């Protein structure tokens, strides 16, 4: 595919293409443009050569994070379901039929920080897609009976998730780690709130009106299309969408000053699970220590790390060990996960995690390992830009957190500046016992 070959050449040359807006060279390889309608709707267009295919992402910058009212969690995820219920202009059956007739793939997902609706389709169907997507974002309509049916389906999804020990562990982790911030509940919400959801029909309409507004949505278009024609279509169909976004009143999480821990009993069979989660900073590509910290998961706990080789390959104490040091809009968690083969080894695995942290706190990482990681990060990012859907999907979290994609080049430029001393500084600042929450889960024997 031409797109993939272009990315490969960029890797060999060690650079990127000109950015459409800034004119600066960066890691992101495609020209792009950013436009904003009078009502505040932002549109990012990224034309690429992709064999007549397109991807269309509608990124709502609202996720579980925005559910700040007591007793009303789970509504961001709920609307991921309801947005497929149709409108008066295009009822659900008609929407589904038109999507099927186009041969398009339409879906959605919800996270802590955002909700994304995405469709992949042939470029000649762009006008139909703009018409359908603009209609449901402005005119979603559902009766109380349909609302209650979908609320029941969400509760069913919650109960199904409880059969997964990782879901059970994660729910306890978040409500233990966060005492005030809305990250304390998972994306699907608290069980009591989900059970009460069928009686909150009027509130659901308020939630939609509050957050599904043009100032809170970013459209990302990628693939084979003409940007000017696409923008003209979008302005025609979205231009009358009324602004009115109401920012959530989210309470900041107090500084954690002591280690927290919890033991979870799982009503089922599973190998013991362990998570060690440290309070982490929000995404800030200008903060070298924060960026260095985001590299620690791979350095310390990746498949080439010493602890992985020791616990997984040599001693075979764990089924796996991995870490997620990702990006969020507000301070969240950087977590180390392990599935332990024998409950008697849980304490030992915790000690090995502590030993790894202590080593990186006191001993600089070898320059060659850091250089190799920088190359892997860049390579992995670029190799996942070979289809329109992967381009838009890979940008979605950055767009949701910052409102644009400029942060991508800033982040990868900062990666290049990180030194072994920056790695040590990040460990010293973030990976401290008083900043962590430890959760262990054991099932029936």
Secondary structure, DSSP 8 states (H G I E B T S, - for coil): -HHHHHHHHHHHHT---B-TTT--B-S--S--EEEE-TTS-EEEEEE---TTEEEEEEEES-SGGG--STT--SHHHHHHHHTTSBBSSSBHHHHHHHHHHHT-EEEEEE-SS-EEEEEEEEGGGHHHHHHHHHHHHHHB---HHHHHHHHHHHHHHHHHHTTSHHHHHHHHHHHHH-SSSGGGS-TT--HHHHHHGGG-HHHHHHHHHHHSSGGGEEEEEEES--HHHHHHHHHHHHTT-----------------S-EEEEEE-SS---EEEEEEEEE----TT-HHHHHHTTHHHHHHSTTSHHHIIIIIIS--EEEEEEE----SS-EEEEEEEEES-GGGHHHHHHHHHHHHHHHHHS---HHHHHHHHHHHHHHHHHT-SSHHHHHHHHHHHHHHHSSSHHHHHHHHHHHH--HHHHHHHHHHH--GGGEEEEEEE---
